[in-house]
Amino acid sequence: MEQFFSLYFGQDFDLFGDTVPEIVESYKKDCPHHYGDLIRELESFRSEHPDDLEFAFKRSFSHGFRPEGAGYTTASFLDEVQRVLDR
């Protein structure tokens, strides 16, 4: 997760797309053998932080992209990432 968020949603996230789905699709294209691991990591992160998801996410992954700036909550952003990964 750290590599995914720091690279694809870091300071230069716009190099990978203009929307969350575009950025996640770019990751899937670049890392076709690893995105299953990311799905499991996302699920684990969410289950470890059921009551403090937003705080835990911001503490761990606030490298440039802010989900709320794109109209997401932390939970809806992670839902969107997982939805695109699951396609």
PDB file with one MODEL, atoms N, CA, C and O in Angstrom:
MODEL        1
ATOM      1  N   MET A   1       0.815  -1.194   0.000  1.00  0.00           N
ATOM      2  CA  MET A   1       0.000   0.000   0.000  1.00  0.00           C
ATOM      3  C   MET A   1       0.856   1.254   0.000  1.00  0.00           C
ATOM      4  O   MET A   1       0.559   2.229  -0.691  1.00  0.00           O
ATOM      5  N   GLU A   2       1.917   1.214   0.782  1.00  0.00           N
ATOM      6  CA  GLU A   2       2.773   2.399   0.879  1.00  0.00           C
ATOM      7  C   GLU A   2       3.299   2.805  -0.495  1.00  0.00           C
ATOM      8  O   GLU A   2       3.243   3.976  -0.868  1.00  0.00           O
ATOM      9  N   GLN A   3       3.802   1.847  -1.231  1.00  0.00           N
ATOM     10  CA  GLN A   3       4.347   2.150  -2.560  1.00  0.00           C
ATOM     11  C   GLN A   3       3.247   2.654  -3.499  1.00  0.00           C
ATOM     12  O   GLN A   3       3.453   3.618  -4.236  1.00  0.00           O
ATOM     13  N   PHE A   4       2.104   2.015  -3.473  1.00  0.00           N
ATOM     14  CA  PHE A   4       0.992   2.423  -4.326  1.00  0.00           C
ATOM     15  C   PHE A   4       0.591   3.866  -4.044  1.00  0.00           C
ATOM     16  O   PHE A   4       0.508   4.675  -4.968  1.00  0.00           O
ATOM     17  N   PHE A   5       0.342   4.196  -2.783  1.00  0.00           N
ATOM     18  CA  PHE A   5      -0.120   5.546  -2.461  1.00  0.00           C
ATOM     19  C   PHE A   5       0.980   6.591  -2.614  1.00  0.00           C
ATOM     20  O   PHE A   5       0.712   7.710  -3.050  1.00  0.00           O
ATOM     21  N   SER A   6       2.204   6.240  -2.264  1.00  0.00           N
ATOM     22  CA  SER A   6       3.256   7.248  -2.375  1.00  0.00           C
ATOM     23  C   SER A   6       3.623   7.527  -3.827  1.00  0.00           C
ATOM     24  O   SER A   6       3.972   8.659  -4.162  1.00  0.00           O
ATOM     25  N   LEU A   7       3.551   6.535  -4.683  1.00  0.00           N
ATOM     26  CA  LEU A   7       3.895   6.747  -6.088  1.00  0.00           C
ATOM     27  C   LEU A   7       2.691   7.217  -6.901  1.00  0.00           C
ATOM     28  O   LEU A   7       2.746   8.271  -7.536  1.00  0.00           O
ATOM     29  N   TYR A   8       1.623   6.458  -6.886  1.00  0.00           N
ATOM     30  CA  TYR A   8       0.485   6.751  -7.761  1.00  0.00           C
ATOM     31  C   TYR A   8      -0.410   7.873  -7.236  1.00  0.00           C
ATOM     32  O   TYR A   8      -1.097   8.529  -8.018  1.00  0.00           O
ATOM     33  N   PHE A   9      -0.411   8.097  -5.937  1.00  0.00           N
ATOM     34  CA  PHE A   9      -1.206   9.181  -5.369  1.00  0.00           C
ATOM     35  C   PHE A   9      -0.332  10.155  -4.581  1.00  0.00           C
ATOM     36  O   PHE A   9      -0.819  10.868  -3.704  1.00  0.00           O
ATOM     37  N   GLY A  10       0.936  10.176  -4.895  1.00  0.00           N
ATOM     38  CA  GLY A  10       1.870  11.099  -4.253  1.00  0.00           C
ATOM     39  C   GLY A  10       1.835  12.460  -4.919  1.00  0.00           C
ATOM     40  O   GLY A  10       0.858  12.820  -5.576  1.00  0.00           O
ATOM     41  N   GLN A  11       2.872  13.185  -4.749  1.00  0.00           N
ATOM     42  CA  GLN A  11       2.958  14.564  -5.221  1.00  0.00           C
ATOM     43  C   GLN A  11       2.686  14.698  -6.722  1.00  0.00           C
ATOM     44  O   GLN A  11       2.066  15.671  -7.151  1.00  0.00           O
ATOM     45  N   ASP A  12       3.138  13.744  -7.512  1.00  0.00           N
ATOM     46  CA  ASP A  12       2.967  13.809  -8.961  1.00  0.00           C
ATOM     47  C   ASP A  12       1.879  12.866  -9.466  1.00  0.00           C
ATOM     48  O   ASP A  12       1.987  12.323 -10.565  1.00  0.00           O
ATOM     49  N   PHE A  13       0.833  12.671  -8.664  1.00  0.00           N
ATOM     50  CA  PHE A  13      -0.224  11.722  -9.021  1.00  0.00           C
ATOM     51  C   PHE A  13      -0.844  12.015 -10.377  1.00  0.00           C
ATOM     52  O   PHE A  13      -1.309  11.099 -11.055  1.00  0.00           O
ATOM     53  N   ASP A  14      -0.856  13.270 -10.777  1.00  0.00           N
ATOM     54  CA  ASP A  14      -1.508  13.638 -12.040  1.00  0.00           C
ATOM     55  C   ASP A  14      -0.764  13.107 -13.266  1.00  0.00           C
ATOM     56  O   ASP A  14      -1.286  13.178 -14.378  1.00  0.00           O
ATOM     57  N   LEU A  15       0.432  12.581 -13.084  1.00  0.00           N
ATOM     58  CA  LEU A  15       1.148  11.960 -14.196  1.00  0.00           C
ATOM     59  C   LEU A  15       0.494  10.642 -14.627  1.00  0.00           C
ATOM     60  O   LEU A  15       0.710  10.165 -15.742  1.00  0.00           O
ATOM     61  N   PHE A  16      -0.306  10.065 -13.731  1.00  0.00           N
ATOM     62  CA  PHE A  16      -0.911   8.766 -13.986  1.00  0.00           C
ATOM     63  C   PHE A  16      -2.372   8.854 -14.424  1.00  0.00           C
ATOM     64  O   PHE A  16      -2.960   7.842 -14.803  1.00  0.00           O
ATOM     65  N   GLY A  17      -2.958  10.029 -14.380  1.00  0.00           N
ATOM     66  CA  GLY A  17      -4.336  10.204 -14.798  1.00  0.00           C
ATOM     67  C   GLY A  17      -4.961  11.414 -14.148  1.00  0.00           C
ATOM     68  O   GLY A  17      -4.383  12.045 -13.264  1.00  0.00           O
ATOM     69  N   ASP A  18      -6.171  11.724 -14.613  1.00  0.00           N
ATOM     70  CA  ASP A  18      -6.890  12.886 -14.089  1.00  0.00           C
ATOM     71  C   ASP A  18      -7.936  12.521 -13.047  1.00  0.00           C
ATOM     72  O   ASP A  18      -8.411  13.388 -12.313  1.00  0.00           O
ATOM     73  N   THR A  19      -8.298  11.253 -12.977  1.00  0.00           N
ATOM     74  CA  THR A  19      -9.321  10.801 -12.034  1.00  0.00           C
ATOM     75  C   THR A  19      -8.785   9.607 -11.262  1.00  0.00           C
ATOM     76  O   THR A  19      -7.804   8.978 -11.659  1.00  0.00           O
ATOM     77  N   VAL A  20      -9.444   9.309 -10.156  1.00  0.00           N
ATOM     78  CA  VAL A  20      -9.039   8.145  -9.370  1.00  0.00           C
ATOM     79  C   VAL A  20      -9.101   6.873 -10.212  1.00  0.00           C
ATOM     80  O   VAL A  20      -8.139   6.105 -10.200  1.00  0.00           O
ATOM     81  N   PRO A  21     -10.192   6.612 -10.946  1.00  0.00           N
ATOM     82  CA  PRO A  21     -10.200   5.406 -11.776  1.00  0.00           C
ATOM     83  C   PRO A  21      -9.061   5.356 -12.794  1.00  0.00           C
ATOM     84  O   PRO A  21      -8.482   4.292 -13.010  1.00  0.00           O
ATOM     85  N   GLU A  22      -8.733   6.469 -13.414  1.00  0.00           N
ATOM     86  CA  GLU A  22      -7.631   6.488 -14.382  1.00  0.00           C
ATOM     87  C   GLU A  22      -6.296   6.160 -13.712  1.00  0.00           C
ATOM     88  O   GLU A  22      -5.480   5.427 -14.271  1.00  0.00           O
ATOM     89  N   ILE A  23      -6.079   6.697 -12.530  1.00  0.00           N
ATOM     90  CA  ILE A  23      -4.825   6.458 -11.817  1.00  0.00           C
ATOM     91  C   ILE A  23      -4.717   4.991 -11.406  1.00  0.00           C
ATOM     92  O   ILE A  23      -3.657   4.379 -11.542  1.00  0.00           O
ATOM     93  N   VAL A  24      -5.805   4.437 -10.909  1.00  0.00           N
ATOM     94  CA  VAL A  24      -5.793   3.032 -10.500  1.00  0.00           C
ATOM     95  C   VAL A  24      -5.618   2.121 -11.717  1.00  0.00           C
ATOM     96  O   VAL A  24      -4.907   1.119 -11.639  1.00  0.00           O
ATOM     97  N   GLU A  25      -6.248   2.453 -12.821  1.00  0.00           N
ATOM     98  CA  GLU A  25      -6.059   1.667 -14.049  1.00  0.00           C
ATOM     99  C   GLU A  25      -4.607   1.729 -14.512  1.00  0.00           C
ATOM    100  O   GLU A  25      -4.076   0.738 -15.013  1.00  0.00           O
ATOM    101  N   SER A  26      -3.974   2.861 -14.353  1.00  0.00           N
ATOM    102  CA  SER A  26      -2.556   2.984 -14.696  1.00  0.00           C
ATOM    103  C   SER A  26      -1.717   2.042 -13.842  1.00  0.00           C
ATOM    104  O   SER A  26      -0.808   1.380 -14.342  1.00  0.00           O
ATOM    105  N   TYR A  27      -2.025   1.989 -12.562  1.00  0.00           N
ATOM    106  CA  TYR A  27      -1.331   1.057 -11.663  1.00  0.00           C
ATOM    107  C   TYR A  27      -1.549  -0.386 -12.112  1.00  0.00           C
ATOM    108  O   TYR A  27      -0.602  -1.169 -12.179  1.00  0.00           O
ATOM    109  N   LYS A  28      -2.784  -0.730 -12.414  1.00  0.00           N
ATOM    110  CA  LYS A  28      -3.081  -2.100 -12.846  1.00  0.00           C
ATOM    111  C   LYS A  28      -2.299  -2.465 -14.102  1.00  0.00           C
ATOM    112  O   LYS A  28      -1.806  -3.585 -14.230  1.00  0.00           O
ATOM    113  N   LYS A  29      -2.189  -1.532 -15.010  1.00  0.00           N
ATOM    114  CA  LYS A  29      -1.448  -1.760 -16.250  1.00  0.00           C
ATOM    115  C   LYS A  29       0.046  -1.927 -15.963  1.00  0.00           C
ATOM    116  O   LYS A  29       0.705  -2.793 -16.538  1.00  0.00           O
ATOM    117  N   ASP A  30       0.570  -1.090 -15.069  1.00  0.00           N
ATOM    118  CA  ASP A  30       1.993  -1.119 -14.745  1.00  0.00           C
ATOM    119  C   ASP A  30       2.382  -2.320 -13.874  1.00  0.00           C
ATOM    120  O   ASP A  30       3.509  -2.809 -13.956  1.00  0.00           O
ATOM    121  N   CYS A  31       1.456  -2.788 -13.050  1.00  0.00           N
ATOM    122  CA  CYS A  31       1.764  -3.834 -12.057  1.00  0.00           C
ATOM    123  C   CYS A  31       0.727  -4.959 -12.107  1.00  0.00           C
ATOM    124  O   CYS A  31       0.060  -5.221 -11.106  1.00  0.00           O
ATOM    125  N   PRO A  32       0.581  -5.621 -13.246  1.00  0.00           N
ATOM    126  CA  PRO A  32      -0.502  -6.600 -13.376  1.00  0.00           C
ATOM    127  C   PRO A  32      -0.403  -7.788 -12.420  1.00  0.00           C
ATOM    128  O   PRO A  32      -1.411  -8.445 -12.161  1.00  0.00           O
ATOM    129  N   HIS A  33       0.758  -8.071 -11.902  1.00  0.00           N
ATOM    130  CA  HIS A  33       0.917  -9.227 -11.025  1.00  0.00           C
ATOM    131  C   HIS A  33       0.867  -8.877  -9.545  1.00  0.00           C
ATOM    132  O   HIS A  33       0.993  -9.756  -8.693  1.00  0.00           O
ATOM    133  N   HIS A  34       0.683  -7.594  -9.235  1.00  0.00           N
ATOM    134  CA  HIS A  34       0.749  -7.170  -7.838  1.00  0.00           C
ATOM    135  C   HIS A  34      -0.558  -6.584  -7.304  1.00  0.00           C
ATOM    136  O   HIS A  34      -0.693  -6.400  -6.095  1.00  0.00           O
ATOM    137  N   TYR A  35      -1.509  -6.292  -8.165  1.00  0.00           N
ATOM    138  CA  TYR A  35      -2.660  -5.580  -7.620  1.00  0.00           C
ATOM    139  C   TYR A  35      -3.566  -6.454  -6.774  1.00  0.00           C
ATOM    140  O   TYR A  35      -4.365  -5.928  -5.999  1.00  0.00           O
ATOM    141  N   GLY A  36      -3.468  -7.778  -6.896  1.00  0.00           N
ATOM    142  CA  GLY A  36      -4.193  -8.664  -5.978  1.00  0.00           C
ATOM    143  C   GLY A  36      -3.695  -8.500  -4.551  1.00  0.00           C
ATOM    144  O   GLY A  36      -4.475  -8.538  -3.599  1.00  0.00           O
ATOM    145  N   ASP A  37      -2.387  -8.318  -4.416  1.00  0.00           N
ATOM    146  CA  ASP A  37      -1.811  -8.064  -3.084  1.00  0.00           C
ATOM    147  C   ASP A  37      -2.334  -6.754  -2.519  1.00  0.00           C
ATOM    148  O   ASP A  37      -2.616  -6.656  -1.325  1.00  0.00           O
ATOM    149  N   LEU A  38      -2.462  -5.750  -3.374  1.00  0.00           N
ATOM    150  CA  LEU A  38      -2.962  -4.456  -2.919  1.00  0.00           C
ATOM    151  C   LEU A  38      -4.404  -4.574  -2.434  1.00  0.00           C
ATOM    152  O   LEU A  38      -4.772  -3.952  -1.438  1.00  0.00           O
ATOM    153  N   ILE A  39      -5.208  -5.349  -3.112  1.00  0.00           N
ATOM    154  CA  ILE A  39      -6.595  -5.557  -2.672  1.00  0.00           C
ATOM    155  C   ILE A  39      -6.602  -6.138  -1.258  1.00  0.00           C
ATOM    156  O   ILE A  39      -7.348  -5.666  -0.400  1.00  0.00           O
ATOM    157  N   ARG A  40      -5.790  -7.143  -1.014  1.00  0.00           N
ATOM    158  CA  ARG A  40      -5.728  -7.757   0.320  1.00  0.00           C
ATOM    159  C   ARG A  40      -5.215  -6.757   1.365  1.00  0.00           C
ATOM    160  O   ARG A  40      -5.709  -6.728   2.492  1.00  0.00           O
ATOM    161  N   GLU A  41      -4.242  -5.954   0.994  1.00  0.00           N
ATOM    162  CA  GLU A  41      -3.718  -4.955   1.926  1.00  0.00           C
ATOM    163  C   GLU A  41      -4.764  -3.903   2.265  1.00  0.00           C
ATOM    164  O   GLU A  41      -4.875  -3.480   3.415  1.00  0.00           O
ATOM    165  N   LEU A  42      -5.526  -3.484   1.273  1.00  0.00           N
ATOM    166  CA  LEU A  42      -6.603  -2.515   1.529  1.00  0.00           C
ATOM    167  C   LEU A  42      -7.644  -3.096   2.476  1.00  0.00           C
ATOM    168  O   LEU A  42      -8.086  -2.430   3.412  1.00  0.00           O
ATOM    169  N   GLU A  43      -8.025  -4.321   2.231  1.00  0.00           N
ATOM    170  CA  GLU A  43      -9.018  -4.969   3.100  1.00  0.00           C
ATOM    171  C   GLU A  43      -8.487  -5.091   4.524  1.00  0.00           C
ATOM    172  O   GLU A  43      -9.219  -4.854   5.485  1.00  0.00           O
ATOM    173  N   SER A  44      -7.235  -5.457   4.659  1.00  0.00           N
ATOM    174  CA  SER A  44      -6.622  -5.587   5.977  1.00  0.00           C
ATOM    175  C   SER A  44      -6.553  -4.233   6.688  1.00  0.00           C
ATOM    176  O   SER A  44      -6.875  -4.136   7.873  1.00  0.00           O
ATOM    177  N   PHE A  45      -6.139  -3.201   5.973  1.00  0.00           N
ATOM    178  CA  PHE A  45      -6.054  -1.858   6.547  1.00  0.00           C
ATOM    179  C   PHE A  45      -7.417  -1.401   7.053  1.00  0.00           C
ATOM    180  O   PHE A  45      -7.533  -0.856   8.151  1.00  0.00           O
ATOM    181  N   ARG A  46      -8.434  -1.627   6.248  1.00  0.00           N
ATOM    182  CA  ARG A  46      -9.783  -1.212   6.654  1.00  0.00           C
ATOM    183  C   ARG A  46     -10.257  -1.990   7.869  1.00  0.00           C
ATOM    184  O   ARG A  46     -10.893  -1.419   8.755  1.00  0.00           O
ATOM    185  N   SER A  47      -9.961  -3.275   7.928  1.00  0.00           N
ATOM    186  CA  SER A  47     -10.409  -4.063   9.080  1.00  0.00           C
ATOM    187  C   SER A  47      -9.629  -3.700  10.348  1.00  0.00           C
ATOM    188  O   SER A  47     -10.153  -3.832  11.455  1.00  0.00           O
ATOM    189  N   GLU A  48      -8.391  -3.248  10.193  1.00  0.00           N
ATOM    190  CA  GLU A  48      -7.590  -2.824  11.346  1.00  0.00           C
ATOM    191  C   GLU A  48      -8.004  -1.450  11.874  1.00  0.00           C
ATOM    192  O   GLU A  48      -7.689  -1.104  13.013  1.00  0.00           O
ATOM    193  N   HIS A  49      -8.706  -0.670  11.059  1.00  0.00           N
ATOM    194  CA  HIS A  49      -9.071   0.702  11.437  1.00  0.00           C
ATOM    195  C   HIS A  49     -10.557   0.982  11.231  1.00  0.00           C
ATOM    196  O   HIS A  49     -10.915   1.930  10.532  1.00  0.00           O
ATOM    197  N   PRO A  50     -11.422   0.170  11.831  1.00  0.00           N
ATOM    198  CA  PRO A  50     -12.851   0.387  11.593  1.00  0.00           C
ATOM    199  C   PRO A  50     -13.379   1.697  12.189  1.00  0.00           C
ATOM    200  O   PRO A  50     -14.351   2.264  11.689  1.00  0.00           O
ATOM    201  N   ASP A  51     -12.741   2.166  13.244  1.00  0.00           N
ATOM    202  CA  ASP A  51     -13.234   3.360  13.928  1.00  0.00           C
ATOM    203  C   ASP A  51     -12.383   4.603  13.710  1.00  0.00           C
ATOM    204  O   ASP A  51     -12.776   5.701  14.105  1.00  0.00           O
ATOM    205  N   ASP A  52     -11.229   4.443  13.090  1.00  0.00           N
ATOM    206  CA  ASP A  52     -10.342   5.588  12.874  1.00  0.00           C
ATOM    207  C   ASP A  52      -9.740   5.565  11.470  1.00  0.00           C
ATOM    208  O   ASP A  52      -8.578   5.924  11.283  1.00  0.00           O
ATOM    209  N   LEU A  53     -10.522   5.147  10.500  1.00  0.00           N
ATOM    210  CA  LEU A  53     -10.031   4.973   9.134  1.00  0.00           C
ATOM    211  C   LEU A  53      -9.450   6.266   8.569  1.00  0.00           C
ATOM    212  O   LEU A  53      -8.352   6.256   8.014  1.00  0.00           O
ATOM    213  N   GLU A  54     -10.163   7.363   8.700  1.00  0.00           N
ATOM    214  CA  GLU A  54      -9.696   8.629   8.138  1.00  0.00           C
ATOM    215  C   GLU A  54      -8.385   9.071   8.791  1.00  0.00           C
ATOM    216  O   GLU A  54      -7.448   9.463   8.095  1.00  0.00           O
ATOM    217  N   PHE A  55      -8.316   9.010  10.095  1.00  0.00           N
ATOM    218  CA  PHE A  55      -7.098   9.403  10.802  1.00  0.00           C
ATOM    219  C   PHE A  55      -5.927   8.504  10.410  1.00  0.00           C
ATOM    220  O   PHE A  55      -4.837   8.999  10.122  1.00  0.00           O
ATOM    221  N   ALA A  56      -6.143   7.197  10.396  1.00  0.00           N
ATOM    222  CA  ALA A  56      -5.076   6.243  10.063  1.00  0.00           C
ATOM    223  C   ALA A  56      -4.598   6.438   8.626  1.00  0.00           C
ATOM    224  O   ALA A  56      -3.401   6.359   8.353  1.00  0.00           O
ATOM    225  N   PHE A  57      -5.521   6.691   7.719  1.00  0.00           N
ATOM    226  CA  PHE A  57      -5.147   6.891   6.323  1.00  0.00           C
ATOM    227  C   PHE A  57      -4.320   8.173   6.175  1.00  0.00           C
ATOM    228  O   PHE A  57      -3.272   8.164   5.529  1.00  0.00           O
ATOM    229  N   LYS A  58      -4.778   9.250   6.759  1.00  0.00           N
ATOM    230  CA  LYS A  58      -4.045  10.512   6.653  1.00  0.00           C
ATOM    231  C   LYS A  58      -2.667  10.420   7.289  1.00  0.00           C
ATOM    232  O   LYS A  58      -1.695  10.963   6.764  1.00  0.00           O
ATOM    233  N   ARG A  59      -2.588   9.737   8.411  1.00  0.00           N
ATOM    234  CA  ARG A  59      -1.303   9.574   9.096  1.00  0.00           C
ATOM    235  C   ARG A  59      -0.328   8.761   8.236  1.00  0.00           C
ATOM    236  O   ARG A  59       0.869   9.045   8.213  1.00  0.00           O
ATOM    237  N   SER A  60      -0.840   7.764   7.540  1.00  0.00           N
ATOM    238  CA  SER A  60       0.025   6.844   6.798  1.00  0.00           C
ATOM    239  C   SER A  60       0.261   7.224   5.339  1.00  0.00           C
ATOM    240  O   SER A  60       1.324   6.925   4.793  1.00  0.00           O
ATOM    241  N   PHE A  61      -0.715   7.880   4.695  1.00  0.00           N
ATOM    242  CA  PHE A  61      -0.651   8.016   3.239  1.00  0.00           C
ATOM    243  C   PHE A  61      -0.945   9.415   2.707  1.00  0.00           C
ATOM    244  O   PHE A  61      -1.415   9.543   1.576  1.00  0.00           O
ATOM    245  N   SER A  62      -0.691  10.442   3.464  1.00  0.00           N
ATOM    246  CA  SER A  62      -0.977  11.789   2.977  1.00  0.00           C
ATOM    247  C   SER A  62       0.263  12.384   2.312  1.00  0.00           C
ATOM    248  O   SER A  62       0.923  13.255   2.879  1.00  0.00           O
ATOM    249  N   HIS A  63       0.574  11.905   1.104  1.00  0.00           N
ATOM    250  CA  HIS A  63       1.791  12.323   0.405  1.00  0.00           C
ATOM    251  C   HIS A  63       1.548  13.328  -0.706  1.00  0.00           C
ATOM    252  O   HIS A  63       2.505  13.709  -1.380  1.00  0.00           O
ATOM    253  N   GLY A  64       0.372  13.760  -0.926  1.00  0.00           N
ATOM    254  CA  GLY A  64       0.121  14.705  -2.003  1.00  0.00           C
ATOM    255  C   GLY A  64      -1.341  14.737  -2.390  1.00  0.00           C
ATOM    256  O   GLY A  64      -1.945  15.807  -2.464  1.00  0.00           O
ATOM    257  N   PHE A  65      -1.902  13.595  -2.632  1.00  0.00           N
ATOM    258  CA  PHE A  65      -3.302  13.496  -3.016  1.00  0.00           C
ATOM    259  C   PHE A  65      -4.170  13.530  -1.772  1.00  0.00           C
ATOM    260  O   PHE A  65      -3.889  12.839  -0.792  1.00  0.00           O
ATOM    261  N   ARG A  66      -5.212  14.322  -1.808  1.00  0.00           N
ATOM    262  CA  ARG A  66      -6.165  14.402  -0.710  1.00  0.00           C
ATOM    263  C   ARG A  66      -7.524  13.942  -1.236  1.00  0.00           C
ATOM    264  O   ARG A  66      -8.109  14.617  -2.083  1.00  0.00           O
ATOM    265  N   PRO A  67      -8.037  12.814  -0.755  1.00  0.00           N
ATOM    266  CA  PRO A  67      -9.319  12.313  -1.265  1.00  0.00           C
ATOM    267  C   PRO A  67     -10.444  13.347  -1.185  1.00  0.00           C
ATOM    268  O   PRO A  67     -11.275  13.438  -2.088  1.00  0.00           O
ATOM    269  N   GLU A  68     -10.464  14.120  -0.109  1.00  0.00           N
ATOM    270  CA  GLU A  68     -11.537  15.100   0.044  1.00  0.00           C
ATOM    271  C   GLU A  68     -11.462  16.196  -1.008  1.00  0.00           C
ATOM    272  O   GLU A  68     -12.479  16.800  -1.349  1.00  0.00           O
ATOM    273  N   GLY A  69     -10.284  16.453  -1.518  1.00  0.00           N
ATOM    274  CA  GLY A  69     -10.127  17.441  -2.586  1.00  0.00           C
ATOM    275  C   GLY A  69     -10.728  16.982  -3.898  1.00  0.00           C
ATOM    276  O   GLY A  69     -11.027  17.798  -4.769  1.00  0.00           O
ATOM    277  N   ALA A  70     -10.906  15.685  -4.041  1.00  0.00           N
ATOM    278  CA  ALA A  70     -11.521  15.122  -5.251  1.00  0.00           C
ATOM    279  C   ALA A  70     -12.967  14.721  -5.002  1.00  0.00           C
ATOM    280  O   ALA A  70     -13.570  14.030  -5.822  1.00  0.00           O
ATOM    281  N   GLY A  71     -13.526  15.150  -3.873  1.00  0.00           N
ATOM    282  CA  GLY A  71     -14.926  14.882  -3.575  1.00  0.00           C
ATOM    283  C   GLY A  71     -15.187  13.556  -2.880  1.00  0.00           C
ATOM    284  O   GLY A  71     -16.327  13.092  -2.850  1.00  0.00           O
ATOM    285  N   TYR A  72     -14.162  12.943  -2.325  1.00  0.00           N
ATOM    286  CA  TYR A  72     -14.296  11.662  -1.641  1.00  0.00           C
ATOM    287  C   TYR A  72     -14.120  11.833  -0.140  1.00  0.00           C
ATOM    288  O   TYR A  72     -13.465  12.768   0.320  1.00  0.00           O
ATOM    289  N   THR A  73     -14.710  10.925   0.609  1.00  0.00           N
ATOM    290  CA  THR A  73     -14.285  10.704   1.984  1.00  0.00           C
ATOM    291  C   THR A  73     -13.187   9.654   1.899  1.00  0.00           C
ATOM    292  O   THR A  73     -12.971   9.068   0.839  1.00  0.00           O
ATOM    293  N   THR A  74     -12.513   9.417   2.976  1.00  0.00           N
ATOM    294  CA  THR A  74     -11.494   8.366   2.950  1.00  0.00           C
ATOM    295  C   THR A  74     -12.118   7.024   2.600  1.00  0.00           C
ATOM    296  O   THR A  74     -11.581   6.279   1.780  1.00  0.00           O
ATOM    297  N   ALA A  75     -13.252   6.716   3.220  1.00  0.00           N
ATOM    298  CA  ALA A  75     -13.916   5.439   2.952  1.00  0.00           C
ATOM    299  C   ALA A  75     -14.374   5.333   1.504  1.00  0.00           C
ATOM    300  O   ALA A  75     -14.189   4.289   0.879  1.00  0.00           O
ATOM    301  N   SER A  76     -14.963   6.383   0.960  1.00  0.00           N
ATOM    302  CA  SER A  76     -15.446   6.309  -0.423  1.00  0.00           C
ATOM    303  C   SER A  76     -14.282   6.264  -1.418  1.00  0.00           C
ATOM    304  O   SER A  76     -14.392   5.651  -2.480  1.00  0.00           O
ATOM    305  N   PHE A  77     -13.167   6.915  -1.071  1.00  0.00           N
ATOM    306  CA  PHE A  77     -11.977   6.846  -1.904  1.00  0.00           C
ATOM    307  C   PHE A  77     -11.442   5.416  -1.948  1.00  0.00           C
ATOM    308  O   PHE A  77     -11.149   4.893  -3.024  1.00  0.00           O
ATOM    309  N   LEU A  78     -11.315   4.789  -0.788  1.00  0.00           N
ATOM    310  CA  LEU A  78     -10.834   3.407  -0.748  1.00  0.00           C
ATOM    311  C   LEU A  78     -11.813   2.468  -1.445  1.00  0.00           C
ATOM    312  O   LEU A  78     -11.396   1.505  -2.089  1.00  0.00           O
ATOM    313  N   ASP A  79     -13.113   2.742  -1.321  1.00  0.00           N
ATOM    314  CA  ASP A  79     -14.117   1.962  -2.058  1.00  0.00           C
ATOM    315  C   ASP A  79     -13.885   2.068  -3.560  1.00  0.00           C
ATOM    316  O   ASP A  79     -13.938   1.067  -4.275  1.00  0.00           O
ATOM    317  N   GLU A  80     -13.630   3.274  -4.031  1.00  0.00           N
ATOM    318  CA  GLU A  80     -13.411   3.503  -5.457  1.00  0.00           C
ATOM    319  C   GLU A  80     -12.142   2.807  -5.941  1.00  0.00           C
ATOM    320  O   GLU A  80     -12.141   2.184  -7.003  1.00  0.00           O
ATOM    321  N   VAL A  81     -11.073   2.909  -5.176  1.00  0.00           N
ATOM    322  CA  VAL A  81      -9.828   2.236  -5.535  1.00  0.00           C
ATOM    323  C   VAL A  81     -10.078   0.734  -5.639  1.00  0.00           C
ATOM    324  O   VAL A  81      -9.671   0.100  -6.612  1.00  0.00           O
ATOM    325  N   GLN A  82     -10.734   0.175  -4.653  1.00  0.00           N
ATOM    326  CA  GLN A  82     -10.980  -1.265  -4.650  1.00  0.00           C
ATOM    327  C   GLN A  82     -11.921  -1.676  -5.778  1.00  0.00           C
ATOM    328  O   GLN A  82     -11.738  -2.736  -6.377  1.00  0.00           O
ATOM    329  N   ARG A  83     -12.913  -0.864  -6.072  1.00  0.00           N
ATOM    330  CA  ARG A  83     -13.844  -1.170  -7.153  1.00  0.00           C
ATOM    331  C   ARG A  83     -13.093  -1.278  -8.480  1.00  0.00           C
ATOM    332  O   ARG A  83     -13.334  -2.202  -9.256  1.00  0.00           O
ATOM    333  N   VAL A  84     -12.196  -0.345  -8.740  1.00  0.00           N
ATOM    334  CA  VAL A  84     -11.436  -0.369  -9.989  1.00  0.00           C
ATOM    335  C   VAL A  84     -10.465  -1.549  -9.995  1.00  0.00           C
ATOM    336  O   VAL A  84     -10.278  -2.181 -11.035  1.00  0.00           O
ATOM    337  N   LEU A  85      -9.852  -1.852  -8.869  1.00  0.00           N
ATOM    338  CA  LEU A  85      -8.944  -2.988  -8.799  1.00  0.00           C
ATOM    339  C   LEU A  85      -9.687  -4.303  -9.056  1.00  0.00           C
ATOM    340  O   LEU A  85      -9.146  -5.224  -9.666  1.00  0.00           O
ATOM    341  N   ASP A  86     -10.919  -4.372  -8.589  1.00  0.00           N
ATOM    342  CA  ASP A  86     -11.713  -5.599  -8.738  1.00  0.00           C
ATOM    343  C   ASP A  86     -12.227  -5.836 -10.145  1.00  0.00           C
ATOM    344  O   ASP A  86     -12.686  -6.937 -10.449  1.00  0.00           O
ATOM    345  N   ARG A  87     -12.165  -4.837 -11.009  1.00  0.00           N
ATOM    346  CA  ARG A  87     -12.699  -5.000 -12.379  1.00  0.00           C
ATOM    347  C   ARG A  87     -11.846  -5.936 -13.172  1.00  0.00           C
ATOM    348  O   ARG A  87     -12.135  -6.195 -14.340  1.00  0.00           O
TER     349      ARG A  87
ENDMDL
END
